[in-house]
C-alpha cells in the first residue's frame, strides 16, 4: 500500500508540473504613439524586424505612428527594443532597433497613417506581413517571412517577399512583384504601365478589369505548370506553347511579364 501511495503521489506531482508547463505565459505589452507633420509629396520609411506593418492613407498633413510591443518573456525586454523616429526635409523615418546578440522575444506591430499621395520609400519587415491601403506616389515594400498585401492603391509599386504571397488588389500603375516561395495575385483596375511578376514556387494570377479595353504586350513563361487565358483577346504575332506564351494584346502597349518555375499562370478578367 505505501508503495502504491507513493506511485499515485508521484503521478499527481508529475502531471501537475506537466500541465503547468503547458500553461501559456503571460504576454507583456507596451504601446507607442507619435505624430509628425508630413505633406502628400513627402516620403515615409519604416524598418521592422519581428511583427506586422500596416499602412493606410488619410487626408491629414501628418503621419501618425502607432506601435505595440509584445513579448512572452520578461517585461523589461520591452525596454530593450527601441523605436527611433527621425524627420528631415519632408520625410519621416522609423527604425526598430533590437539589442545585438540577445533574444528578447519582442515583436512590434505597427499601424501607420500617412497623407494620400505620399511616397513609401522603404517599408520593410523580416518576420511579419506588410499590408498597405491607399493611393501613393510610389511604394517599395519588402519582407522575408510573410505576405505583402496592397489594396486600393495607385502609384509605382515594388512588392517583394521570400516566403509568402504577394497580393495587389484593385491597383493601377507600374507593378514589380517578386517572391520565391509563394503565389502572386494581381488585380488591376487599369493597364497603363509595365507589369512584372516573378516567383519560383507558386502560381501567378493576373486579373484585368472587364470594363477596360486591354492593350499590351504579353510574355508568360513557366517550367512546371501551364498557362491559361479565360477571356477572348486578340493575340497578334503569337508564339504559344504549354509553357510559354508571347504576343500582342489588342493594339499593343505596356509590357506584361509573368514568370514562374513551379506553378501555373492564369490571366482572367
N, C-alpha and C positions, 0 to 999 in steps of 0.2 A: 504493500500500500504506500509506504513512504516514497518508494521509487516512482510509482505512478503519479503521486502528487508532484514530485519534482519534475517529471516529464510534462505534466499539464502546466505547471508554473513556467517552465522553460518556453513552451509553445505560446503561452499568453504573452510573455515578455517579447518573444521573437516577433510575433505578428503585430504587436503594438508598435515596436520600433520600425517594422517594415512599412506599416501604413502611415506612420509619422513622416517617414522619408518620402512618401508619395504626396503628402500634402503640399500644394503649391505655395511657394514662398511669396511673401507679401511684396507687392510692387510699389516702389517709391517713385514719386513724380515731382517734377519741378517745371513751372511754366515760365516762359519768356515772352515779352511783348515789347515792340518798339515801332515807331512810325517816323519816317523821314520824308522830306519833300523830294519829288521826282516828277519831271514832266513826261508827257507822252512821247517825246523824242529821246528820252533818256535810255540808259542801259542798266539792267539789273543782272547780277551774278550771284550764284549760290553754290557752295560746295558742301556736300554732306558725306557721311561715311556709312552709318548704320541708321536706316529709317526712311520713311516716305517723304517725298517732296510734292506738295500740291500748290499750284499757282493758278490764279484766276485774275481776270481784269475787272476794273471798276472805273467810274468816271471822276474819281478824285485825283488831284495832282500830288499824290504822295504814295509811298509804298508802306504797307502795313505788314509787319513781320510777327507772326505768332509761332511759337515753338513749344513742344512738350518733350522734355527729357524724361526717360523712363529706365528703370533698372530693377532687376530682381536680386541684385547683390546689395552691398552696404549702401545706405542712403548718402553717405559722404562722397561716394563715387560720382554723384551728380555734379558736385562742385569741380570735379577734375576735368570735366568736358566743358570747354568754353565756346560760347557763341560770340564771334567777333564781327562787328558791323562797322564798315568804313564807308565814307561818302566822299566823292570828289566832284568835279565839274559835271553835274547832271548824270551821275552814276552812283549806284549803291551796290555794295558787295557784302555778302555774308559768308563767313568761313566757320566751319565746325572743327574745332581743334581738340584732338584727343591726346592724352599723355603718351609718350613713347614707351614701348616695351611694357605695357600694363593693360591687362584685360579688365576694363571697368564694367563690362556688361551693360553699358549705357547705349540706348538708341535715342535718336532725336527725330521727331516728326515735325515737319514744317507745313504751315498753312499761310500762304503769301497772297496778298492782293497788290496788284500793280496797275498803273494807268493804262487804258486802252492804247494800243499802238506802240508800247514800249518795246525795246529790244531785250530779249533774253540772251545775253552774250554767252554765258556759260552756266548751265544748270545741270548739276551732277550729283549722283549718289553712287555708292559702291554696292551696298546691300539694302535694297529698297526700291520701290517703284517710283516713277516720276509721272505725275498727272497734271495736265495743262489744259486750261479752257480760256478761250477768248481771242480777239484779234491782236496780233503783234506785228512789229516791224520785221523782226526775224527771230528765230528760235533755234538754239543749239542745246539739245537735251540728251543726257547720257547717263546710263547706269551700267553696272556689271551683272548683278544678280537681281533681276526684277523687270517688270513691264514698263515700257514707255507708252503713255496713252495721251493723245492730244485730241481735243474736240472743239468744234465750232470756232475754228481758228483760221486766220489768213496770214500770209507773210511767207518769208523764206524759212522753210522748216528742215532742220537737220536732226534726225532722231536715231539714236544708237543704243543698243544693249548687247550683251553677250549671251546671257542665259535668261531668256524671257521673250515675250511677244512685243511687237510694235504695232500699235493701232492708231490710225489717224482718221477720225470720223468727222464728216461734214466740214472739210477743209478745202482751201484753194491756195495756189501759189506753188513755187518750186518746192519739191519734196525730195529729200535724200534719206532713205530709211534703210537701216542695216542691223542685222542680228546674226548670231551664229547658231544658237540652239533655241529656235522659236519661230513662230509664224509671223507674217506681215499682212495686215489688213489695211487697205487704203480706200476711203470713200470720199470722192471728190465732187464738189458742187460745180466746179468748172475745170476745164483743161486748157490752161493758158500759159503754162510754163513746164519745164522739164520735170519728169517724174522718174526717180530711180529707186528700186527696191532690190535688196540682195540679202539672202540668207543661205545657210549651209544645210541645216537640219530643220526643215519646216516648209510649209506651203506659202504661197503668195496669192492674195485675193485683191483684185482691183475693181472697185465698183464706181461706175460713172453715172452722173445724173441723167436720167431718161429724158428730161425736158431740154437738155442742151445738145446742140449739134456737135458731134465729135469729130475733130480733125487732129491727126497726129501721126507720128512715125513710130511704129511699134517694133520692139525686139524683145522676144521672150525666149528663155532657154532654161532647161532643166536636164539633169543627168539621169536621176532615178525618179521619174514621175511623168506626168502628162500635162498637156496644155489644152485648155478648152475656152471657147468663146460661146456664150449662150445668148447672144443678140446679133441680129443681122448688121453687118458693116460692109463697106466696100473696101476690099483689100486689093491694092494695086502693087505691081512689082513684087508679088508674093513669093516667099520662099518658106515652105512649110514641111515639117516632118513631125513625128510624135514628140520629139524632144526640143524642137527649135522652130520658131516662127518669126519671120521678119517681113514687114511690108508697110504700106501706107494706109492709114485710116482716113476715109473721106478725102479731103483736099490736101492732106498732109499738115504738118505743123509741129508742135512741141514733141520732143523725143520722149518716148516711154521705154524704159529699160527695166526688165524684170528678170531676175536670175536666182536660181536655187540649185542645190546639188541633190538633196534628198527630200523631195516634195513636189507637189503639183502646182501649176499656175492656172488661175481661173479669172477670166475677165467677164464681168457682168454689169448690168445696168437696171 
